[in-house]
Amino acid sequence: MAQVAENARTKWQRATIPDWYGEGRRRVDIVSGTAVWFHNGQPPLPIRWVLIRDPKGKFKTQALLSTDLSISPLQMIKWFVLIG
């Protein structure tokens, strides 16, 4: 994921999160995809990953992971902010 975050050809999308840690609406850049997670002795598991980048540069690029591929990237971010 670090390679995706640092690649100049990565196509980031601008998204607005409605309630960013009590600050109200916040714009972030996101990119998402799927991958396979391998763990010794366990069967491979598909995951959805989401990278969040702050266009203002106030926080470092972060990665979120989920084993539920039906969840949208925006929903993953909303849940992350809710419990953060």
mmCIF file as gemmi writes it, N, C-alpha and C atoms, coordinates in Angstrom:
data_model
loop_
_atom_site.group_PDB
_atom_site.id
_atom_site.type_symbol
_atom_site.label_atom_id
_atom_site.label_alt_id
_atom_site.label_comp_id
_atom_site.label_asym_id
_atom_site.label_entity_id
_atom_site.label_seq_id
_atom_site.pdbx_PDB_ins_code
_atom_site.Cartn_x
_atom_site.Cartn_y
_atom_site.Cartn_z
_atom_site.occupancy
_atom_site.B_iso_or_equiv
_atom_site.pdbx_formal_charge
_atom_site.auth_seq_id
_atom_site.auth_asym_id
_atom_site.pdbx_PDB_model_num
ATOM 1 N N . MET Axp A 1 ? 0.807 -1.193 0 1 0 ? 1 A 1
ATOM 2 C CA . MET Axp A 1 ? 0 0 0 1 0 ? 1 A 1
ATOM 3 C C . MET Axp A 1 ? 0.851 1.258 0 1 0 ? 1 A 1
ATOM 4 N N . ALA Axp A 2 ? 2.04 1.165 0.575 1 0 ? 2 A 1
ATOM 5 C CA . ALA Axp A 2 ? 2.936 2.321 0.543 1 0 ? 2 A 1
ATOM 6 C C . ALA Axp A 2 ? 3.288 2.682 -0.891 1 0 ? 2 A 1
ATOM 7 N N . GLN Axp A 3 ? 3.475 1.661 -1.73 1 0 ? 3 A 1
ATOM 8 C CA . GLN Axp A 3 ? 3.79 1.915 -3.133 1 0 ? 3 A 1
ATOM 9 C C . GLN Axp A 3 ? 2.621 2.604 -3.835 1 0 ? 3 A 1
ATOM 10 N N . VAL Axp A 4 ? 1.4 2.203 -3.523 1 0 ? 4 A 1
ATOM 11 C CA . VAL Axp A 4 ? 0.219 2.851 -4.11 1 0 ? 4 A 1
ATOM 12 C C . VAL Axp A 4 ? 0.161 4.306 -3.664 1 0 ? 4 A 1
ATOM 13 N N . ALA Axp A 5 ? 0.362 4.548 -2.383 1 0 ? 5 A 1
ATOM 14 C CA . ALA Axp A 5 ? 0.282 5.908 -1.833 1 0 ? 5 A 1
ATOM 15 C C . ALA Axp A 5 ? 1.326 6.835 -2.446 1 0 ? 5 A 1
ATOM 16 N N . GLU Axp A 6 ? 2.505 6.306 -2.74 1 0 ? 6 A 1
ATOM 17 C CA . GLU Axp A 6 ? 3.602 7.134 -3.241 1 0 ? 6 A 1
ATOM 18 C C . GLU Axp A 6 ? 3.671 7.221 -4.766 1 0 ? 6 A 1
ATOM 19 N N . ASN Axp A 7 ? 2.885 6.41 -5.455 1 0 ? 7 A 1
ATOM 20 C CA . ASN Axp A 7 ? 2.924 6.371 -6.915 1 0 ? 7 A 1
ATOM 21 C C . ASN Axp A 7 ? 2.21 7.589 -7.498 1 0 ? 7 A 1
ATOM 22 N N . ALA Axp A 8 ? 2.896 8.344 -8.329 1 0 ? 8 A 1
ATOM 23 C CA . ALA Axp A 8 ? 2.31 9.544 -8.932 1 0 ? 8 A 1
ATOM 24 C C . ALA Axp A 8 ? 1.145 9.211 -9.863 1 0 ? 8 A 1
ATOM 25 N N . ARG Axp A 9 ? 1.049 7.957 -10.321 1 0 ? 9 A 1
ATOM 26 C CA . ARG Axp A 9 ? -0.033 7.571 -11.223 1 0 ? 9 A 1
ATOM 27 C C . ARG Axp A 9 ? -1.28 7.067 -10.488 1 0 ? 9 A 1
ATOM 28 N N . THR Axp A 10 ? -1.241 7.001 -9.166 1 0 ? 10 A 1
ATOM 29 C CA . THR Axp A 10 ? -2.422 6.595 -8.402 1 0 ? 10 A 1
ATOM 30 C C . THR Axp A 10 ? -3.523 7.626 -8.599 1 0 ? 10 A 1
ATOM 31 N N . LYS Axp A 11 ? -4.719 7.155 -8.885 1 0 ? 11 A 1
ATOM 32 C CA . LYS Axp A 11 ? -5.863 8.04 -9.14 1 0 ? 11 A 1
ATOM 33 C C . LYS Axp A 11 ? -6.673 8.212 -7.85 1 0 ? 11 A 1
ATOM 34 N N . TRP Axp A 12 ? -6.325 9.228 -7.1 1 0 ? 12 A 1
ATOM 35 C CA . TRP Axp A 12 ? -7.027 9.554 -5.867 1 0 ? 12 A 1
ATOM 36 C C . TRP Axp A 12 ? -8.365 10.199 -6.209 1 0 ? 12 A 1
ATOM 37 N N . GLN Axp A 13 ? -9.358 9.952 -5.365 1 0 ? 13 A 1
ATOM 38 C CA . GLN Axp A 13 ? -10.658 10.59 -5.51 1 0 ? 13 A 1
ATOM 39 C C . GLN Axp A 13 ? -10.905 11.469 -4.292 1 0 ? 13 A 1
ATOM 40 N N . ARG Axp A 14 ? -11.471 12.632 -4.518 1 0 ? 14 A 1
ATOM 41 C CA . ARG Axp A 14 ? -11.803 13.536 -3.411 1 0 ? 14 A 1
ATOM 42 C C . ARG Axp A 14 ? -13.155 13.109 -2.837 1 0 ? 14 A 1
ATOM 43 N N . ALA Axp A 15 ? -13.222 13.005 -1.517 1 0 ? 15 A 1
ATOM 44 C CA . ALA Axp A 15 ? -14.455 12.616 -0.834 1 0 ? 15 A 1
ATOM 45 C C . ALA Axp A 15 ? -14.667 13.547 0.345 1 0 ? 15 A 1
ATOM 46 N N . THR Axp A 16 ? -15.921 13.775 0.675 1 0 ? 16 A 1
ATOM 47 C CA . THR Axp A 16 ? -16.257 14.596 1.834 1 0 ? 16 A 1
ATOM 48 C C . THR Axp A 16 ? -16.832 13.701 2.922 1 0 ? 16 A 1
ATOM 49 N N . ILE Axp A 17 ? -16.222 13.739 4.075 1 0 ? 17 A 1
ATOM 50 C CA . ILE Axp A 17 ? -16.699 12.98 5.234 1 0 ? 17 A 1
ATOM 51 C C . ILE Axp A 17 ? -17.539 13.944 6.063 1 0 ? 17 A 1
ATOM 52 N N . PRO Axp A 18 ? -18.805 13.583 6.348 1 0 ? 18 A 1
ATOM 53 C CA . PRO Axp A 18 ? -19.724 14.54 6.968 1 0 ? 18 A 1
ATOM 54 C C . PRO Axp A 18 ? -19.373 14.962 8.399 1 0 ? 18 A 1
ATOM 55 N N . ASP Axp A 19 ? -18.785 14.09 9.197 1 0 ? 19 A 1
ATOM 56 C CA . ASP Axp A 19 ? -18.485 14.448 10.584 1 0 ? 19 A 1
ATOM 57 C C . ASP Axp A 19 ? -17.103 13.922 10.945 1 0 ? 19 A 1
ATOM 58 N N . TRP Axp A 20 ? -16.094 14.719 10.675 1 0 ? 20 A 1
ATOM 59 C CA . TRP Axp A 20 ? -14.705 14.32 10.879 1 0 ? 20 A 1
ATOM 60 C C . TRP Axp A 20 ? -14.26 14.69 12.279 1 0 ? 20 A 1
ATOM 61 N N . TYR Axp A 21 ? -14.311 13.74 13.202 1 0 ? 21 A 1
ATOM 62 C CA . TYR Axp A 21 ? -13.833 13.925 14.568 1 0 ? 21 A 1
ATOM 63 C C . TYR Axp A 21 ? -14.342 15.207 15.217 1 0 ? 21 A 1
ATOM 64 N N . GLY Axp A 22 ? -15.622 15.504 15.023 1 0 ? 22 A 1
ATOM 65 C CA . GLY Axp A 22 ? -16.227 16.676 15.636 1 0 ? 22 A 1
ATOM 66 C C . GLY Axp A 22 ? -15.925 17.981 14.935 1 0 ? 22 A 1
ATOM 67 N N . GLU Axp A 23 ? -15.151 17.95 13.851 1 0 ? 23 A 1
ATOM 68 C CA . GLU Axp A 23 ? -14.811 19.165 13.104 1 0 ? 23 A 1
ATOM 69 C C . GLU Axp A 23 ? -15.871 19.531 12.074 1 0 ? 23 A 1
ATOM 70 N N . GLY Axp A 24 ? -16.819 18.653 11.838 1 0 ? 24 A 1
ATOM 71 C CA . GLY Axp A 24 ? -17.78 18.875 10.759 1 0 ? 24 A 1
ATOM 72 C C . GLY Axp A 24 ? -17.273 18.239 9.485 1 0 ? 24 A 1
ATOM 73 N N . ARG Axp A 25 ? -17.691 18.789 8.365 1 0 ? 25 A 1
ATOM 74 C CA . ARG Axp A 25 ? -17.321 18.226 7.062 1 0 ? 25 A 1
ATOM 75 C C . ARG Axp A 25 ? -15.83 18.372 6.793 1 0 ? 25 A 1
ATOM 76 N N . ARG Axp A 26 ? -15.244 17.31 6.238 1 0 ? 26 A 1
ATOM 77 C CA . ARG Axp A 26 ? -13.806 17.321 5.933 1 0 ? 26 A 1
ATOM 78 C C . ARG Axp A 26 ? -13.557 16.622 4.606 1 0 ? 26 A 1
ATOM 79 N N . ARG Axp A 27 ? -12.801 17.252 3.753 1 0 ? 27 A 1
ATOM 80 C CA . ARG Axp A 27 ? -12.431 16.634 2.48 1 0 ? 27 A 1
ATOM 81 C C . ARG Axp A 27 ? -11.149 15.847 2.643 1 0 ? 27 A 1
ATOM 82 N N . VAL Axp A 28 ? -11.155 14.646 2.077 1 0 ? 28 A 1
ATOM 83 C CA . VAL Axp A 28 ? -9.975 13.784 2.068 1 0 ? 28 A 1
ATOM 84 C C . VAL Axp A 28 ? -9.845 13.179 0.674 1 0 ? 28 A 1
ATOM 85 N N . ASP Axp A 29 ? -8.676 12.672 0.386 1 0 ? 29 A 1
ATOM 86 C CA . ASP Axp A 29 ? -8.444 11.94 -0.853 1 0 ? 29 A 1
ATOM 87 C C . ASP Axp A 29 ? -8.413 10.458 -0.513 1 0 ? 29 A 1
ATOM 88 N N . ILE Axp A 30 ? -9.084 9.641 -1.338 1 0 ? 30 A 1
ATOM 89 C CA . ILE Axp A 30 ? -9.114 8.21 -1.075 1 0 ? 30 A 1
ATOM 90 C C . ILE Axp A 30 ? -8.817 7.423 -2.343 1 0 ? 30 A 1
ATOM 91 N N . VAL Axp A 31 ? -8.316 6.221 -2.139 1 0 ? 31 A 1
ATOM 92 C CA . VAL Axp A 31 ? -8.156 5.242 -3.197 1 0 ? 31 A 1
ATOM 93 C C . VAL Axp A 31 ? -8.406 3.886 -2.535 1 0 ? 31 A 1
ATOM 94 N N . SER Axp A 32 ? -9.02 2.966 -3.269 1 0 ? 32 A 1
ATOM 95 C CA . SER Axp A 32 ? -9.398 1.684 -2.693 1 0 ? 32 A 1
ATOM 96 C C . SER Axp A 32 ? -9.182 0.557 -3.689 1 0 ? 32 A 1
ATOM 97 N N . GLY Axp A 33 ? -9.064 -0.629 -3.165 1 0 ? 33 A 1
ATOM 98 C CA . GLY Axp A 33 ? -8.925 -1.811 -4.002 1 0 ? 33 A 1
ATOM 99 C C . GLY Axp A 33 ? -9.122 -3.056 -3.168 1 0 ? 33 A 1
ATOM 100 N N . THR Axp A 34 ? -8.909 -4.196 -3.781 1 0 ? 34 A 1
ATOM 101 C CA . THR Axp A 34 ? -8.994 -5.464 -3.057 1 0 ? 34 A 1
ATOM 102 C C . THR Axp A 34 ? -7.658 -6.18 -3.178 1 0 ? 34 A 1
ATOM 103 N N . ALA Axp A 35 ? -7.42 -7.048 -2.236 1 0 ? 35 A 1
ATOM 104 C CA . ALA Axp A 35 ? -6.182 -7.817 -2.2 1 0 ? 35 A 1
ATOM 105 C C . ALA Axp A 35 ? -6.482 -9.148 -1.521 1 0 ? 35 A 1
ATOM 106 N N . VAL Axp A 36 ? -5.479 -9.982 -1.444 1 0 ? 36 A 1
ATOM 107 C CA . VAL Axp A 36 ? -5.604 -11.256 -0.745 1 0 ? 36 A 1
ATOM 108 C C . VAL Axp A 36 ? -4.634 -11.229 0.43 1 0 ? 36 A 1
ATOM 109 N N . TRP Axp A 37 ? -5.157 -11.536 1.6 1 0 ? 37 A 1
ATOM 110 C CA . TRP Axp A 37 ? -4.36 -11.565 2.818 1 0 ? 37 A 1
ATOM 111 C C . TRP Axp A 37 ? -3.93 -13.003 3.075 1 0 ? 37 A 1
ATOM 112 N N . PHE Axp A 38 ? -2.626 -13.209 3.195 1 0 ? 38 A 1
ATOM 113 C CA . PHE Axp A 38 ? -2.085 -14.528 3.495 1 0 ? 38 A 1
ATOM 114 C C . PHE Axp A 38 ? -1.558 -14.526 4.917 1 0 ? 38 A 1
ATOM 115 N N . HIS Axp A 39 ? -1.904 -15.575 5.658 1 0 ? 39 A 1
ATOM 116 C CA . HIS Axp A 39 ? -1.425 -15.732 7.03 1 0 ? 39 A 1
ATOM 117 C C . HIS Axp A 39 ? -1.019 -17.197 7.179 1 0 ? 39 A 1
ATOM 118 N N . ASN Axp A 40 ? 0.17 -17.445 7.711 1 0 ? 40 A 1
ATOM 119 C CA . ASN Axp A 40 ? 0.683 -18.814 7.829 1 0 ? 40 A 1
ATOM 120 C C . ASN Axp A 40 ? -0.347 -19.753 8.446 1 0 ? 40 A 1
ATOM 121 N N . GLY Axp A 41 ? -0.587 -20.86 7.766 1 0 ? 41 A 1
ATOM 122 C CA . GLY Axp A 41 ? -1.484 -21.88 8.29 1 0 ? 41 A 1
ATOM 123 C C . GLY Axp A 41 ? -2.958 -21.597 8.089 1 0 ? 41 A 1
ATOM 124 N N . GLN Axp A 42 ? -3.3 -20.464 7.502 1 0 ? 42 A 1
ATOM 125 C CA . GLN Axp A 42 ? -4.699 -20.097 7.289 1 0 ? 42 A 1
ATOM 126 C C . GLN Axp A 42 ? -4.971 -19.995 5.789 1 0 ? 42 A 1
ATOM 127 N N . PRO Axp A 43 ? -6.221 -20.225 5.389 1 0 ? 43 A 1
ATOM 128 C CA . PRO Axp A 43 ? -6.529 -20.038 3.965 1 0 ? 43 A 1
ATOM 129 C C . PRO Axp A 43 ? -6.464 -18.562 3.592 1 0 ? 43 A 1
ATOM 130 N N . PRO Axp A 44 ? -6.144 -18.259 2.328 1 0 ? 44 A 1
ATOM 131 C CA . PRO Axp A 44 ? -6.12 -16.856 1.888 1 0 ? 44 A 1
ATOM 132 C C . PRO Axp A 44 ? -7.491 -16.207 2.103 1 0 ? 44 A 1
ATOM 133 N N . LEU Axp A 45 ? -7.482 -14.926 2.404 1 0 ? 45 A 1
ATOM 134 C CA . LEU Axp A 45 ? -8.711 -14.202 2.701 1 0 ? 45 A 1
ATOM 135 C C . LEU Axp A 45 ? -8.756 -12.91 1.892 1 0 ? 45 A 1
ATOM 136 N N . PRO Axp A 46 ? -9.828 -12.682 1.12 1 0 ? 46 A 1
ATOM 137 C CA . PRO Axp A 46 ? -9.914 -11.417 0.374 1 0 ? 46 A 1
ATOM 138 C C . PRO Axp A 46 ? -10.204 -10.259 1.329 1 0 ? 46 A 1
ATOM 139 N N . ILE Axp A 47 ? -9.593 -9.131 1.064 1 0 ? 47 A 1
ATOM 140 C CA . ILE Axp A 47 ? -9.823 -7.933 1.883 1 0 ? 47 A 1
ATOM 141 C C . ILE Axp A 47 ? -10.032 -6.723 0.977 1 0 ? 47 A 1
ATOM 142 N N . ARG Axp A 48 ? -10.753 -5.741 1.492 1 0 ? 48 A 1
ATOM 143 C CA . ARG Axp A 48 ? -10.84 -4.424 0.852 1 0 ? 48 A 1
ATOM 144 C C . ARG Axp A 48 ? -9.905 -3.512 1.624 1 0 ? 48 A 1
ATOM 145 N N . TRP Axp A 49 ? -9.12 -2.734 0.881 1 0 ? 49 A 1
ATOM 146 C CA . TRP Axp A 49 ? -8.246 -1.741 1.51 1 0 ? 49 A 1
ATOM 147 C C . TRP Axp A 49 ? -8.643 -0.355 1.025 1 0 ? 49 A 1
ATOM 148 N N . VAL Axp A 50 ? -8.468 0.613 1.909 1 0 ? 50 A 1
ATOM 149 C CA . VAL Axp A 50 ? -8.74 2.012 1.594 1 0 ? 50 A 1
ATOM 150 C C . VAL Axp A 50 ? -7.582 2.837 2.13 1 0 ? 50 A 1
ATOM 151 N N . LEU Axp A 51 ? -7.016 3.672 1.28 1 0 ? 51 A 1
ATOM 152 C CA . LEU Axp A 51 ? -6.004 4.635 1.729 1 0 ? 51 A 1
ATOM 153 C C . LEU Axp A 51 ? -6.674 5.996 1.833 1 0 ? 51 A 1
ATOM 154 N N . ILE Axp A 52 ? -6.389 6.703 2.921 1 0 ? 52 A 1
ATOM 155 C CA . ILE Axp A 52 ? -6.931 8.044 3.158 1 0 ? 52 A 1
ATOM 156 C C . ILE Axp A 52 ? -5.757 9.005 3.221 1 0 ? 52 A 1
ATOM 157 N N . ARG Axp A 53 ? -5.822 10.048 2.402 1 0 ? 53 A 1
ATOM 158 C CA . ARG Axp A 53 ? -4.761 11.063 2.365 1 0 ? 53 A 1
ATOM 159 C C . ARG Axp A 53 ? -5.386 12.42 2.655 1 0 ? 53 A 1
ATOM 160 N N . ASP Axp A 54 ? -4.713 13.208 3.458 1 0 ? 54 A 1
ATOM 161 C CA . ASP Axp A 54 ? -5.201 14.538 3.804 1 0 ? 54 A 1
ATOM 162 C C . ASP Axp A 54 ? -4.634 15.575 2.846 1 0 ? 54 A 1
ATOM 163 N N . PRO Axp A 55 ? -5.498 16.203 2.032 1 0 ? 55 A 1
ATOM 164 C CA . PRO Axp A 55 ? -4.979 17.219 1.107 1 0 ? 55 A 1
ATOM 165 C C . PRO Axp A 55 ? -4.367 18.425 1.829 1 0 ? 55 A 1
ATOM 166 N N . LYS Axp A 56 ? -4.741 18.63 3.103 1 0 ? 56 A 1
ATOM 167 C CA . LYS Axp A 56 ? -4.17 19.732 3.891 1 0 ? 56 A 1
ATOM 168 C C . LYS Axp A 56 ? -2.853 19.341 4.556 1 0 ? 56 A 1
ATOM 169 N N . GLY Axp A 57 ? -2.528 18.051 4.528 1 0 ? 57 A 1
ATOM 170 C CA . GLY Axp A 57 ? -1.276 17.583 5.116 1 0 ? 57 A 1
ATOM 171 C C . GLY Axp A 57 ? -1.254 17.554 6.628 1 0 ? 57 A 1
ATOM 172 N N . LYS Axp A 58 ? -2.427 17.543 7.284 1 0 ? 58 A 1
ATOM 173 C CA . LYS Axp A 58 ? -2.459 17.554 8.753 1 0 ? 58 A 1
ATOM 174 C C . LYS Axp A 58 ? -2.288 16.169 9.369 1 0 ? 58 A 1
ATOM 175 N N . PHE Axp A 59 ? -2.543 15.102 8.597 1 0 ? 59 A 1
ATOM 176 C CA . PHE Axp A 59 ? -2.295 13.763 9.114 1 0 ? 59 A 1
ATOM 177 C C . PHE Axp A 59 ? -1.647 12.912 8.026 1 0 ? 59 A 1
ATOM 178 N N . LYS Axp A 60 ? -0.932 11.884 8.468 1 0 ? 60 A 1
ATOM 179 C CA . LYS Axp A 60 ? -0.249 10.983 7.544 1 0 ? 60 A 1
ATOM 180 C C . LYS Axp A 60 ? -1.272 10.112 6.824 1 0 ? 60 A 1
ATOM 181 N N . THR Axp A 61 ? -0.916 9.663 5.633 1 0 ? 61 A 1
ATOM 182 C CA . THR Axp A 61 ? -1.763 8.747 4.883 1 0 ? 61 A 1
ATOM 183 C C . THR Axp A 61 ? -1.992 7.495 5.73 1 0 ? 61 A 1
ATOM 184 N N . GLN Axp A 62 ? -3.254 7.061 5.783 1 0 ? 62 A 1
ATOM 185 C CA . GLN Axp A 62 ? -3.639 5.929 6.613 1 0 ? 62 A 1
ATOM 186 C C . GLN Axp A 62 ? -4.268 4.84 5.76 1 0 ? 62 A 1
ATOM 187 N N . ALA Axp A 63 ? -4.19 3.603 6.223 1 0 ? 63 A 1
ATOM 188 C CA . ALA Axp A 63 ? -4.812 2.473 5.537 1 0 ? 63 A 1
ATOM 189 C C . ALA Axp A 63 ? -5.877 1.861 6.439 1 0 ? 63 A 1
ATOM 190 N N . LEU Axp A 64 ? -7.005 1.528 5.836 1 0 ? 64 A 1
ATOM 191 C CA . LEU Axp A 64 ? -8.067 0.797 6.51 1 0 ? 64 A 1
ATOM 192 C C . LEU Axp A 64 ? -8.254 -0.522 5.773 1 0 ? 64 A 1
ATOM 193 N N . LEU Axp A 65 ? -8.576 -1.584 6.516 1 0 ? 65 A 1
ATOM 194 C CA . LEU Axp A 65 ? -8.761 -2.903 5.926 1 0 ? 65 A 1
ATOM 195 C C . LEU Axp A 65 ? -10.068 -3.507 6.419 1 0 ? 65 A 1
ATOM 196 N N . SER Axp A 66 ? -10.722 -4.268 5.544 1 0 ? 66 A 1
ATOM 197 C CA . SER Axp A 66 ? -11.95 -4.961 5.927 1 0 ? 66 A 1
ATOM 198 C C . SER Axp A 66 ? -12.036 -6.281 5.183 1 0 ? 66 A 1
ATOM 199 N N . THR Axp A 67 ? -12.54 -7.297 5.86 1 0 ? 67 A 1
ATOM 200 C CA . THR Axp A 67 ? -12.772 -8.582 5.202 1 0 ? 67 A 1
ATOM 201 C C . THR Axp A 67 ? -14.151 -8.628 4.553 1 0 ? 67 A 1
ATOM 202 N N . ASP Axp A 68 ? -14.972 -7.614 4.768 1 0 ? 68 A 1
ATOM 203 C CA . ASP Axp A 68 ? -16.295 -7.534 4.146 1 0 ? 68 A 1
ATOM 204 C C . ASP Axp A 68 ? -16.176 -6.703 2.87 1 0 ? 68 A 1
ATOM 205 N N . LEU Axp A 69 ? -16.117 -7.371 1.732 1 0 ? 69 A 1
ATOM 206 C CA . LEU Axp A 69 ? -15.914 -6.68 0.461 1 0 ? 69 A 1
ATOM 207 C C . LEU Axp A 69 ? -17.127 -5.878 0.016 1 0 ? 69 A 1
ATOM 208 N N . SER Axp A 70 ? -18.275 -6.087 0.652 1 0 ? 70 A 1
ATOM 209 C CA . SER Axp A 70 ? -19.487 -5.364 0.251 1 0 ? 70 A 1
ATOM 210 C C . SER Axp A 70 ? -19.545 -3.95 0.832 1 0 ? 70 A 1
ATOM 211 N N . ILE Axp A 71 ? -18.694 -3.644 1.789 1 0 ? 71 A 1
ATOM 212 C CA . ILE Axp A 71 ? -18.69 -2.322 2.416 1 0 ? 71 A 1
ATOM 213 C C . ILE Axp A 71 ? -17.982 -1.326 1.503 1 0 ? 71 A 1
ATOM 214 N N . SER Axp A 72 ? -18.604 -0.173 1.297 1 0 ? 72 A 1
ATOM 215 C CA . SER Axp A 72 ? -17.998 0.847 0.442 1 0 ? 72 A 1
ATOM 216 C C . SER Axp A 72 ? -16.834 1.522 1.168 1 0 ? 72 A 1
ATOM 217 N N . PRO Axp A 73 ? -15.888 2.056 0.413 1 0 ? 73 A 1
ATOM 218 C CA . PRO Axp A 73 ? -14.787 2.787 1.041 1 0 ? 73 A 1
ATOM 219 C C . PRO Axp A 73 ? -15.274 3.934 1.936 1 0 ? 73 A 1
ATOM 220 N N . LEU Axp A 74 ? -16.294 4.67 1.497 1 0 ? 74 A 1
ATOM 221 C CA . LEU Axp A 74 ? -16.796 5.779 2.324 1 0 ? 74 A 1
ATOM 222 C C . LEU Axp A 74 ? -17.388 5.273 3.629 1 0 ? 74 A 1
ATOM 223 N N . GLN Axp A 75 ? -18.1 4.154 3.591 1 0 ? 75 A 1
ATOM 224 C CA . GLN Axp A 75 ? -18.658 3.605 4.823 1 0 ? 75 A 1
ATOM 225 C C . GLN Axp A 75 ? -17.547 3.178 5.769 1 0 ? 75 A 1
ATOM 226 N N . MET Axp A 76 ? -16.496 2.578 5.229 1 0 ? 76 A 1
ATOM 227 C CA . MET Axp A 76 ? -15.372 2.186 6.079 1 0 ? 76 A 1
ATOM 228 C C . MET Axp A 76 ? -14.787 3.399 6.792 1 0 ? 76 A 1
ATOM 229 N N . ILE Axp A 77 ? -14.636 4.508 6.075 1 0 ? 77 A 1
ATOM 230 C CA . ILE Axp A 77 ? -14.072 5.719 6.677 1 0 ? 77 A 1
ATOM 231 C C . ILE Axp A 77 ? -15.019 6.283 7.726 1 0 ? 77 A 1
ATOM 232 N N . LYS Axp A 78 ? -16.31 6.307 7.44 1 0 ? 78 A 1
ATOM 233 C CA . LYS Axp A 78 ? -17.275 6.829 8.417 1 0 ? 78 A 1
ATOM 234 C C . LYS Axp A 78 ? -17.237 6.029 9.701 1 0 ? 78 A 1
ATOM 235 N N . TRP Axp A 79 ? -17.171 4.701 9.609 1 0 ? 79 A 1
ATOM 236 C CA . TRP Axp A 79 ? -17.08 3.861 10.805 1 0 ? 79 A 1
ATOM 237 C C . TRP Axp A 79 ? -15.771 4.104 11.541 1 0 ? 79 A 1
ATOM 238 N N . PHE Axp A 80 ? -14.675 4.259 10.808 1 0 ? 80 A 1
ATOM 239 C CA . PHE Axp A 80 ? -13.365 4.51 11.417 1 0 ? 80 A 1
ATOM 240 C C . PHE Axp A 80 ? -13.398 5.808 12.222 1 0 ? 80 A 1
ATOM 241 N N . VAL Axp A 81 ? -13.975 6.848 11.657 1 0 ? 81 A 1
ATOM 242 C CA . VAL Axp A 81 ? -14.066 8.143 12.341 1 0 ? 81 A 1
ATOM 243 C C . VAL Axp A 81 ? -14.99 8.046 13.548 1 0 ? 81 A 1
ATOM 244 N N . LEU Axp A 82 ? -16.057 7.264 13.418 1 0 ? 82 A 1
ATOM 245 C CA . LEU Axp A 82 ? -17.039 7.123 14.494 1 0 ? 82 A 1
ATOM 246 C C . LEU Axp A 82 ? -16.411 6.506 15.739 1 0 ? 82 A 1
ATOM 247 N N . ILE Axp A 83 ? -15.57 5.474 15.535 1 0 ? 83 A 1
ATOM 248 C CA . ILE Axp A 83 ? -14.983 4.801 16.702 1 0 ? 83 A 1
ATOM 249 C C . ILE Axp A 83 ? -13.634 5.386 17.107 1 0 ? 83 A 1
ATOM 250 N N . GLY Axp A 84 ? -13.08 6.28 16.272 1 0 ? 84 A 1
ATOM 251 C CA . GLY Axp A 84 ? -11.761 6.837 16.544 1 0 ? 84 A 1
ATOM 252 C C . GLY Axp A 84 ? -11.814 7.83 17.614 1 0 ? 84 A 1
